[in-house]
């Protein structure tokens, strides 16, 4: 190779080496810049995450999280009892077995699921005294509150509990010494003749089931009165082997005539029953009622006016699944002798010693624990507010309280 050729090659490859060095230096500088930027971004992000975690930690104890089918939805809820909760241990057995505060923000779906929980273990981890849950379904005030206060007076709170479902916005005005103090449950609007009426009844049952000591559940209205004293009522209900739900086959248009064939094949005409809405249930049957979705949905869809779910759902459901555990009668006296869509209302003029005694014992024998008893009714309705004064006058001498 000639000297001139070698010079040409040296010039060529020397230029390439200089070019490669420049490119390498440029890449190194770019890498260092990216690295520094990444470090800065990392430090800023770490600081932001720390602040976010602290904020979420603070919000966690001030907010509640509501579960819906689509996932978790954060609902801002004021929790003034949290400091107290931290001191008393809100996960204790005592708070689980019998919630002190009836106020909650559960939906009906959540409430019914919670109330349907049944321990697999038979033995209780505490000394359990069975209680009777008195459930009042009312539009507003309780005109016979003084009579009920006398009924519960001096009775152990370990033997009974009270639940009141009133129209939204109404607040029962009682003193903190009253048996009804803070006993209202979260409520919704109720319209007579619709499934919303039975929704309220199930809502009362579900709230009462949250107390594991509640063993018997009696539904009452603002026009109901007790016709026996508390010890008699308590003994009668807690010692009964059956629930008290009126359920009968009515062949007329007011009975079978309300049946819908759209309920087939789950409910046949032969299953269809009618009865009083004023029931009394054992705990096992109450759990069954709040757990049911299938048959409740059928009634909600197909039992429409002039079919009344509160008169047909429970009698039909109990007859179909719990027949042997039901006495097939009610313990609440009602006078339907006048006919029409509503029972007779008793005013002050109707209240006499003989009348109350007739309700208590009119010579009829009723089935009780595979035997018979002259005590058929423990409660009565429908009483007008004017009846309060004469009832108070008769209370001690006739009803024993």
Secondary structure as the mmCIF struct_conf table of DSSP 4:
data_model
#
loop_
_struct_conf.conf_type_id
_struct_conf.id
_struct_conf.beg_label_comp_id
_struct_conf.beg_label_asym_id
_struct_conf.beg_label_seq_id
_struct_conf.end_label_comp_id
_struct_conf.end_label_asym_id
_struct_conf.end_label_seq_id
HELX_RH_AL_P HELX_RH_AL_P1 UNK A 3 UNK A 60
TURN_TY1_P TURN_TY1_P1 UNK A 61 UNK A 62
STRN STRN1 UNK A 64 UNK A 68
TURN_TY1_P TURN_TY1_P2 UNK A 69 UNK A 70
STRN STRN2 UNK A 71 UNK A 75
TURN_TY1_P TURN_TY1_P3 UNK A 80 UNK A 81
HELX_RH_AL_P HELX_RH_AL_P2 UNK A 82 UNK A 88
TURN_TY1_P TURN_TY1_P4 UNK A 89 UNK A 91
BEND BEND1 UNK A 92 UNK A 92
HELX_RH_AL_P HELX_RH_AL_P3 UNK A 93 UNK A 97
BEND BEND2 UNK A 98 UNK A 98
BEND BEND3 UNK A 100 UNK A 100
HELX_RH_AL_P HELX_RH_AL_P4 UNK A 108 UNK A 115
TURN_TY1_P TURN_TY1_P5 UNK A 116 UNK A 116
BEND BEND4 UNK A 120 UNK A 121
BEND BEND5 UNK A 123 UNK A 123
BEND BEND6 UNK A 125 UNK A 126
HELX_LH_PP_P HELX_LH_PP_P1 UNK A 128 UNK A 130
STRN STRN3 UNK A 131 UNK A 137
BEND BEND7 UNK A 139 UNK A 140
TURN_TY1_P TURN_TY1_P6 UNK A 143 UNK A 144
HELX_RH_AL_P HELX_RH_AL_P5 UNK A 145 UNK A 152
TURN_TY1_P TURN_TY1_P7 UNK A 153 UNK A 154
TURN_TY1_P TURN_TY1_P8 UNK A 157 UNK A 158
BEND BEND8 UNK A 159 UNK A 159
STRN STRN4 UNK A 160 UNK A 165
TURN_TY1_P TURN_TY1_P9 UNK A 168 UNK A 169
TURN_TY1_P TURN_TY1_P10 UNK A 176 UNK A 177
BEND BEND9 UNK A 178 UNK A 178
TURN_TY1_P TURN_TY1_P11 UNK A 179 UNK A 182
STRN STRN5 UNK A 184 UNK A 184
HELX_LH_PP_P HELX_LH_PP_P2 UNK A 185 UNK A 186
TURN_TY1_P TURN_TY1_P12 UNK A 192 UNK A 193
BEND BEND10 UNK A 194 UNK A 194
HELX_RH_AL_P HELX_RH_AL_P6 UNK A 195 UNK A 209
TURN_TY1_P TURN_TY1_P13 UNK A 210 UNK A 210
BEND BEND11 UNK A 211 UNK A 211
TURN_TY1_P TURN_TY1_P14 UNK A 212 UNK A 213
STRN STRN6 UNK A 214 UNK A 221
TURN_TY1_P TURN_TY1_P15 UNK A 222 UNK A 223
STRN STRN7 UNK A 225 UNK A 226
BEND BEND12 UNK A 227 UNK A 228
HELX_RH_AL_P HELX_RH_AL_P7 UNK A 230 UNK A 238
TURN_TY1_P TURN_TY1_P16 UNK A 239 UNK A 239
BEND BEND13 UNK A 241 UNK A 242
STRN STRN8 UNK A 243 UNK A 244
STRN STRN9 UNK A 248 UNK A 248
BEND BEND14 UNK A 252 UNK A 252
TURN_TY1_P TURN_TY1_P17 UNK A 253 UNK A 255
HELX_RH_3T_P HELX_RH_3T_P1 UNK A 256 UNK A 258
HELX_RH_3T_P HELX_RH_3T_P2 UNK A 261 UNK A 263
TURN_TY1_P TURN_TY1_P18 UNK A 264 UNK A 266
BEND BEND15 UNK A 267 UNK A 267
HELX_RH_3T_P HELX_RH_3T_P3 UNK A 269 UNK A 271
STRN STRN10 UNK A 274 UNK A 274
BEND BEND16 UNK A 277 UNK A 277
STRN STRN11 UNK A 280 UNK A 282
HELX_RH_AL_P HELX_RH_AL_P8 UNK A 283 UNK A 291
HELX_RH_AL_P HELX_RH_AL_P9 UNK A 294 UNK A 302
TURN_TY1_P TURN_TY1_P19 UNK A 305 UNK A 306
BEND BEND17 UNK A 307 UNK A 307
HELX_RH_AL_P HELX_RH_AL_P10 UNK A 309 UNK A 321
HELX_RH_3T_P HELX_RH_3T_P4 UNK A 323 UNK A 325
STRN STRN12 UNK A 326 UNK A 326
BEND BEND18 UNK A 328 UNK A 329
BEND BEND19 UNK A 331 UNK A 331
STRN STRN13 UNK A 332 UNK A 333
TURN_TY1_P TURN_TY1_P20 UNK A 337 UNK A 338
BEND BEND20 UNK A 340 UNK A 342
STRN STRN14 UNK A 346 UNK A 346
HELX_RH_3T_P HELX_RH_3T_P5 UNK A 348 UNK A 350
HELX_RH_AL_P HELX_RH_AL_P11 UNK A 353 UNK A 360
BEND BEND21 UNK A 362 UNK A 363
STRN STRN15 UNK A 366 UNK A 368
TURN_TY1_P TURN_TY1_P21 UNK A 369 UNK A 370
STRN STRN16 UNK A 371 UNK A 373
BEND BEND22 UNK A 374 UNK A 374
BEND BEND23 UNK A 378 UNK A 378
STRN STRN17 UNK A 379 UNK A 380
STRN STRN18 UNK A 383 UNK A 383
HELX_RH_3T_P HELX_RH_3T_P6 UNK A 385 UNK A 387
HELX_RH_AL_P HELX_RH_AL_P12 UNK A 388 UNK A 394
HELX_RH_PI_P HELX_RH_PI_P1 UNK A 395 UNK A 399
#
